[in-house]
Amino acid sequence: MTDILSKKLESKLDKKLISKSKRKTLEDGFKKGKVVNEVLDKPTVMTLYKMIKDHVIAYVNGAVSAGKESVLFWGVADDNSNVALKIYLVSTSNFKKREPYILGDPRFSNLKKGTKNLVYLWAKKEYRNLTQCFDAGIPVPKPLHVTNNVLAMEFVGENGAPGKSLLDSPVNENDYNQAIQIIDDMYRKAKLVHGDFSEYNVFKTNNGLVVFDLGSAVDLRHPNTQEFLKRDINNITRFFRKRGVSVEDPVQVFEEIVK
């Protein structure tokens, strides 16, 4: 009886998800059918159904972007506000490469074996990192909810189209200063280092920069904190320098932040 009910719920949500989907193919060529087949497995469908029952979301419009580790869906809440649903791929092997960002972080010392457990922990880790940054006043998407491999947060963009990253935007010295300030504030106020800070993981909005993809962010007690911080500073400095923006010496920036 339970299995029959489960199948009915899964079928109902599958139809709801697919019927609300407005794109047949994403801009990067990621086909809708592939998204539904690979991302919306039975456990994920049931997780989304529970989020609907708990009024975290009202429905899902469809996938808007895809990466090696996750797919971003455009959801809508009961109040018609847009919600970003980041669904981590349980089937991918890429998360094995992410273990160094968890091992050594005292906040997540109980790492169980298995890809699924690692993915679930990664989702929880990103939610916690977002929360620490949001509470510290750092410009990040507002975290809303996390269950298993599904993270719900504020949607940065309009009408289902995510905001443009620094990579796809014209940039200036003010953007550089904001980027360095975000790194500094994460370190001093949120007690975190992003670990993957680059032009790919920062939105440029009308209200300033917004940093995202915080799954890699580590606590300052992590043994590789200093190296991750240096890399973040070097990466964003290199980007702005290539764009012709006047930048500071990354070594001096690092020393100023950690002093």
C-alpha positions, 0 to 999 in steps of 0.5 A: 500500500505504501509503495502504491501511494509512493508511486502515485505521489511520484507520478503526480509530482513528475507531471507537475514538474514537467508541465510547469517546465517552459524550456525544452533545451537550456542555453548550454544545450542541457536537454530537459529530458536529461534533466528530468531523468538524471536529476529527478530520481525517486528520492529527489522527487519525494524530497520536492513533494515534501517541500511542496507539502511544507509550503517551502515552494508551491511548484517548480517551473523547470531547470535554468542551468546545469553544472557537473555537480548540480542543476538549478531549478526555478521554483515559485513560493506560495507568495509568488516569489521566485526560489532557486532550487539547487539540486545536487546530483547524487549520481555524479562522482565529482563530489569525491574531489570535494572531500578536502573542503570537508575534511578538516572543517570542524563543523562537519567532522562526521563524514559517513562513507558513500557518495549519497552521504557526501552529497547530502552533507555538501548541501547542508554545508552550503546552506550553513555557509550561506546562513553564516554569510547572510547573518553577517550582512554579506551579499549572498542569496538568502538561504531558505531551506535544505533537505537531503540533496535539495537546497532552496534559496533566494533566486537572483535574476528575473523571470527564471533567468539567473543574473549575469556573473562577473565573467559575462558583465562589463567590470570596473574598479568599483567591482574589484573593490567590492569583490575584495571587500566580500572576501575580507568580510567573509574572513572577518565577519563570517569566519569563512574562506570561500575556497572557489571565489572567481568571476564564475561565482559572483553575480553582478546586479543593479544593487552590487555584487552577490557571491554564490556557490558557497559549498566549498567555503571552509571554517577558519579553523580548516588547515588549508584556510590560508592557502584557499584565501591566497588562491581566492585573492589571486584568482579574482585579481588575475580576472580584473587585471585581464580586464584592464582594471587597476588592482592591488598587489594580492600579497598585500591584500592577503596580509591586510585581511589576515592581520 
